[in-house]
């Protein structure tokens, strides 16, 4: 069909919205609540346009195109209404810009500046709203919420957790957590990833990190996760899915970190533990199946609360950043002659739940956390911008020599299916090495478990033994798998859509199209590596053997989890501190 936008003739397909067609033809229409992961709600009303001959303005995100219509995106009526809507949104959104990690990227703030608006025209009607803090991972600040409901929909439609709801009506409506015995937060951060104004956001730790960096008595080291390298560039208008690990090393050193490590090294440790456990279970007639991955802390939190009967199925392997931190504070410190008490480890990860994970007592060593602070991708980018580091033009740096940037199998940990494929590569190779059969197929790639489908399944042949595997891509798909768990030997579960590359701490926006580009970037890194399987990483195997010989398997390589009866919630009123604390039993 044919129609006009600002007097330009354009073509469109039936079913497209005005916003779709405008974007496809280079017309800029501002939006806040629109997100391709979610249903169209037309709540913010920033995308209003005028249709010639119509009395009322319409929202471009929700209005389907029709043959012959004429659309105006910048008429006087549109500008007046759009500007007023943005000013009214600022009446809902209390400005905390100086302390907000989103301030360099805030679309609401950018629009106010672009249109020259008076953002103080109306009183801040939500200034006395509470903040809800979910453990130390995520928070929702009611004083900044613009009622778009994206967080509620992400929690409901994407994750099927239903921990958030809208309470009240009219001007008194408010996003609040559901506090009952049947519901708990899993700290995944998808609410924050889909919030357009940082009302839902990670509980930031960058201030603590800056204090640590300023402490001359501490040796502050950083380690960054596999998916960081293919997503951080988006924060600086660089191409999607490209590998910027060299610039990550340089940026972290410029921020003041004395040593920088790649969590890929820790991912290879996780793979070794997981592959050996898988083989042990396959050779044990009394073993519990399926074995499931446990490196996603949001999945672990889900299992602990919603399905504690699944906890014996979880592999004992710790997650990659906990593994590498353990290696840093023991093996590396010993080799370097450094007092471990002086080492502060900072993890840069795509995940909000990792903040919660790092503080878990099950993952400590000698009563102290192995990871001291956790920053999301967004916090990392914020610090780079805050310190005016020119990320685009940074040289390619390198990490600490004693460790290495890991195998190709470690790089794909950031993608849905990557953890399983990494373990299968090593498990298959170990089987072939032990069997010594010339007919044993020593496979390198397991493409059956790749991709962004909600659930993938396959039958894998390991030297004549057929095992059934499944990959859950996003916790919202787990309910479909639970009734038929007994069919499988091995299942990977990642709580966030796409796995870590779609984690709650990743750059905003994160959409399926962006996740696909990040995915391609990780597999490109894998292809480029000389070492593509964890057990081929000699430096990692040296540490792995050292930990076993020194009786540190249970303390550094493995862990166990237990049932919980609730999530952790703090409710904070402005200037009053915590007034309510809801703690799980037994922790």
N, C-alpha and C positions, 0 to 999 in steps of 0.2 A: 504494500500500500504506500501511497505518497502523502506527505504532509509537509508543513513548513515550520521551521524553528527560526525565530528572529528573521523572517522573510527569506530564509534559505530553504530551497526545496530539498527534501531528504526522503529516503525510502526506509521502510520498517517492515518487520514481520508481525503477523497477528500474534497477540499475546504479550508483546513487549510493552514495557512501561515507558512513560515519557523519559524517565531518568536513564533507562537503558539506551534509548535511541539518542538522547542528547550526548551521553558519554561516547557512544560509538562514532558520533559525528563531530567531536571536538568542542562541544558546548559544555561549559563548566556550570554545574548546579551544585551548590553546597549541600551537604547532608551531615547529620550527626548519628541518628539512630539506625540508619540503613547499614545492613551487613549481610553479605551473601550466604553466610552460614545460618541465618535466622529468617523467620517469616517477616513480611513487611507489616509494620505497625503504624507508621506515619505519626509517631508521637511527638517528635521534636518540631515538626512543621517548618523547618528551615529551608526545605526544598520546594516551597510553593512557587507555582508558575501561573501565568494568566492564559486562558484560552479565549481567543477572540469570539465575542458574542455571548460569553458566559458571564453571569453576574458574580459568581463566587470564584475565588482562586482555588486551585487544586494542588494536592501534593504530588510531585513528580514521581515519587517512589512507589505510589500505590495506584496511579491512574494509568490505565491501558490506553495505548494510542488508537486512533480511529482514522479512517480514510478522510483526507482533506482538511483535518483540523489545523489551525494556526496557533502556534505556541509562542509566547513571549516570556523570556527568562529574566529580562532586566528592565521591564517597564516600570513606570513610576509607582504603580500599585504594588507590583512585586517587591520593589526595593523597600517601600514603606512597611509592608507587612513583614518581610524577612527581617529587616532591622529591628522592628518591634519584638518579634519572636525571640531574637537573639538577646535583646536587652532583658526580656522577661525570663529567659533561661538563666541569665546572670543573677536574677533575683532569687533563683533557686540554688544556684551554685556559688557557695561562699568562696571567695577568692583566697586561696592559700598558696598562691603561685611560687613565692620564694622557696618554700620547702617541698614543692611537688616535683617528683622525678619526671613528670610528663610535661613540664613547662616549656621545654624546647620544641615539643611536638604537638602541643595542644591545639586541636582544630578550632575549638570554641574561642580560645584566646586569639588565634590567628584571624578568624573571621571578624572579631571585634576590632582588631587593628586594621584589617583590610577595608572595612566599611566605616572606620572612624566613629565608632559608637561610644556612647556614654554608658559604660557598664555599671555605673553607680547611680543611675537614674531612679531605680526602684530599690526599696529597702530589701535587705537579705532576709527573707522570710523563714529560712531554715537554719539560722545560725545557732539555734539551741538544740538541734537534732543530735542524736547519739551516734557513736561510732561502734560498729560491731567488729571485734577482732577474733579471727578464727585461728586458734593456737598462735604461733608466731609467723604464720604463713601469709594470710590474706586478710584484708579488712574492707568493710563497706562503711564509708563516711556519709551519714545521712545528710549532713550539711552541704555536701557537694553534688548530691544526686539530682539529676534533671528528669527523673521519672520516665526514662525511655523504656525501661523494663528489659533491656538486653541481658542483664545479669540473671534475671529470673528465667528467661527463656533458654539461656545457655545451660543453666543448671537443670532445667526440666527437659528441653527438647534434645540437647546434645548429650548430656550426661545421665539423664534419668535419675538424678539424685533427689531433686525437689526439696532442697534445703532452704530455699528462699521463697518468699511470698510477698504480695503487696497487701498491706494492712491499712485500714481506714479508707476514706473516700475523699474526692475533691481535693482541696488544698491541703488536707490533712493526711493524704495517702503517703505511705512510707514503705520502703523495702526493708524487711526484717527477716531474721532467720527463724526457721521452724524449730521450736524447742519442745521436743517430745521424745519418748523412748524409742520411737521407730525410725527416727531420721538423724543423720549426722553428716557433717561436712567432711569431705575427703581431702580438702586443701589443694585441689587440682589447679585452681586459679583461672578456670575458663570464664568465670564471671568478670575477672579483671581484664582478661584478654579481649573481651567483647564490650567493655565499657568505654564510651567515647570521651569521657571527661575525667577519668581517674578517680571517680567516687568509689569504685571497686578497684583496689590496687594491691600489690604486694606490700607487706610490712617491710619497709626499706631498712637496710642495714648499712647503707653507704656512709652514714655519719660515724658509725662504730669503726668502719674500715679506715676512714680518714684519721680517726683518733689513733688507731693502731699504727698506721703509717708514720704518724708524727712522734711515736714513742721510740726513742733511740735505743731503748733496752730490748726491743723486740725485733726478731727477724721475721718480717712479714713476707709470706710467699703466696703466690696465686696459682690456681689451676683452672683451666677452662674446659668445658665439656665438648663432646664431639659436634653437636649441632650448632654451637655458638659461631663457629667459623663460617658457616654458610648462611647465617641470618644477621649477624652484626652489621654487615655492609648496608643493609636496608635503612639503618638509622642515619646513614650518611649519603643517601641517594646513589648508592652503588648498585650494580646489577644484582638481581636476585640469584641465589644459589651458587655464587662464586666462593671459592675458598680463600678466606682472609686470615688464616692462622698465623702467617708471618707478621701481619700487621697487629694481630692480637698480642703476640709476644712483645712487640715494640711499644704498643700502647700501654700495656701493663707495667713495663719497665719505666716508662715516662711518668706513670702515676706514682712510682716510688717503690714498687715491689722489688725486693732484692733478688728473688729467684722466681722463675715462672715454669710451670709444668703443664703437660698436656694430660687431661683425664683419660685420653685414649690408652695410656699406659695402664691405668686402673681398670679400664674396660677389658683389657687383655687378661688381667688377673681374674675379673669376674667370669670371663669365658672359661678359663681353666678350671675354676671351682665348679662351675655349672656343668661343663662337659664331663668332668670326672664323676660328678654326682649322677648325671643322667646315665652314664655307663654302669655305675654301681647299681642303680635301681633296675636297669634292664637285666642285670645278671642276678638279681635277688628275687626269688619267687614270692617273697612276702612283702615286697616293696609296694608303696602306695602310689597309685597312678590316677590321673596324670600328674607329672611333675609340672609345676608352673613357675614362671619367672618371678623374681621378687625385687628387681632393681627399680621398679616404679613405686615410689613411696605413697602415691595417691591410691594405687591398686592395693598396696598392703593395708592402708588405712581402711579401704573399702572392705577387704576381707576380714579384718579384725572386728569390725562393727557389724556388717550385714551378713557375713557368712564365715563365722569363726571355724566352722567345720572344715573349711578349706585350708586352714593354716598348716596342717601336716603335709599338704601338697606343695607348699611353697619351697623352692630351693633354699638351701642354707646360705647361698652366696650373698655377700654384702654388695651394695651398689658400687659402681665404678669410682665415684668421687670419694666415697668412704674408704675404698680399697687403696686408692692412690695416696690419700691423706695418711693412712696407716703406714704405708711404705715410707712416706716422707718423714714422719715423726719417729720412726724406728730405724729402719735399714739405712736410709739416706743420711739421717742425722749422725748415725754411727760412722758411716763412711767419711762424712765431712768433718767429724770431730766437733759437732755442734750440740749444745745442750738442748734437748727436745722441749724443755720448759720455756725456752726463749722463742720457740717457733710458733707463729700464728698463721694458720692455714685459712685462706679465703677461696671458696669455690665460686666460679662464674658458671652459672647453669641456666637452662631455659625453663626452669621449673620453680613454682612457688612452694610445692610440697617438700622440696629438698631442704628448705629452711626448717621445717618441722622435723624432717628426718635427721638432720645433723645434730639436733638437740636430744635425740632419743638416747636414754641410758643404755639400751641394748647395743648401741654402736660406739660406745665410749671405750677408752683404753686407759687402764689404771685410774679410773674414776673421772677422767677428763675427756671432753669431746675431741674427736680427731679433727673435725672441721670446726673452726671457731666462728666463721662468718660465711654467710651465703648471699651472693648477689645474683639477681636475675640478669638476663641479657639487657633489659631496659635500664637497670641500674648501672650496668657497666657502660652503656652508651651515654647515660646521663653524666657519669664522672668524666668521660672523655670530653664531652661538650663543656662541662663546668670548668674544666682545667684548660680549655681552649687548645686541645691537641688536634692537629690537622690529620685526622685518621686517613683521609684519602691519599695523602702524600707520605705516609710513614714508610720507612724501609722495611724489608722483610727480616724480621728478627728470628732468633732461635731460642729454644728452651734449655733447661738444665741438662748438661751432658751425660750425667750418670744414668738418667732415665732417657726415654726416647718418645717420639710422637706416636708410638703404637703401630699396630698393624692395620691393614685395610679393613679387617673384620671389626676392629674397634671403632673405626670411623662410622660404620653403618649402624652403630648402636642408637644413633639419633633418629632412625627411621623405624616405623612400624614393621616388624618382622626381622629387624636387624640383629636383635639380641639372639633370637632363635637361630638365625642363619650363622651367626658367629659361633655359637655352641655346636651346631651341627657340623660345621667345617672341621673343628678340632676333634669332636667326638668321632667323626668318620675317619679322620686321619689316624687317630689313636687306635681305632679298631683294626684298620688295615696294617698298621705297624706291628700290632700284637699278633694278628692272625698269620701274617707273612704269606698270605695266599696271593699268587699272581693274578687271580681272578677278582680280587677285592677292588672295587671301583673307588679310587681315592678322589672323590668329587671335591671341587673347590667352591662352586656356586650352587645355591639352592633357591632358584628364582621363584619356585612355587609359593614361597612365603612372603614375597615382596608385594608392594602396592598399597593403595589407600582404601581398599574395600573394607567394610565394617568387620567382616570375619572371613578369614582365609583358612582353608584346610587342605591337607595333602597327605599322601602316604609316601614315606621316605624309606628307601632300601639301604640298610646299613649292613653290608656284607651278608646278605641273605635274610636278615631279620627285618621285617617290615614294621615300621612304627607309624602310628597316626599322630599327626601334629595339627595344631590349630593356632591362629593368631587373632587376638581380639584387638581391634584398632578403635580405641575409645570405649570408656567404661559403659557408655550407653548401649553397647552391643553385648554386654556380658550376660544379660538375662536370657538371651536366646541360646546361649551355649550351656548354661548351668544344668538344664535337664538332661543333657546328653554327654556330660563330662566323662563318663566311664568308657566312652568310645575311643578316648585319646590317651597317648602316652606322654605327650609334652605339649604344653600350651604357653604361649606368650601373651601377657596382658599389659597393655599400655593405656592409662586412663585418658590421655588427651588424644583427640583426633590427629592421626598422622604420627603419633608417638612424640618423642621429645621435640621434634622439629615443629610441632604444633603446641608446645607446652605453654602453660599459663604465664610464663615470664618472658615470652618472646615479643619481638617488635609488633606494634599495632600499626596497620591492620595485619592480621594473619587470616588468610582465606584459603580455600582449597587450591586455587590456582597458585598461590604463593607456596603452600606446602608442597605442591608437586615440583616446583623449581628447587626448593631446598632439598627435597628427596633426590632429585637428579644430581645435585651437587655432591651429596654424600657418597652416592655410588660412583661418581666420577673420581672422588678421592680414593675410594677403595681400589678402583681399576689402576690408579697411578702408583700405588704402593708396591715396593719390592716384596715386602712381607705382607701376606694377605690372610694369615691365620695366626691366632694368638700364640699357639705353642711354638711358632717359629721365632718369636720375640725372645732372644736369648737373655737380654737384660731383665726382662720380666720373669723368665724362668729361674734366673739366678736368685731373684728376690723370693719367688714362690718356694723354691727349695730351701732357702735360708729360713723362712718363716716356719716351714714344717719341721726342719731339723732342730729349731729352737723351741719347739713345743708351743708355737703361737697360732696354730690353726684355728682354735676356737676363739682366740682373742683378736685376731686380725683378719682372718679369711671368712669365717662363718658367723652366723647369728641365728636367732629364733625369735618369733613374734607370738603375741598372746592376745586373747579376746579382750575387747574393750566394750564398755556399755554406753559411751557417748563420745562426742568430739569435744574439743576444748574451745570455750567461748568466753570472751571478756566483753562486757558492755561498758562503754566509757561515755560519760557526759562531758561536755565542754568545760574545762577548767576544774573538774571535780575528780578526775582519776577514775580508776576502775570501781564500779559499784556492784558488779555481779560477776561471779566466776563459776563456771559450770565445768567441773573436772571429771575425767573418766575414772572409774574405780580401778584399783590395782596398779596405778602408775604414779 
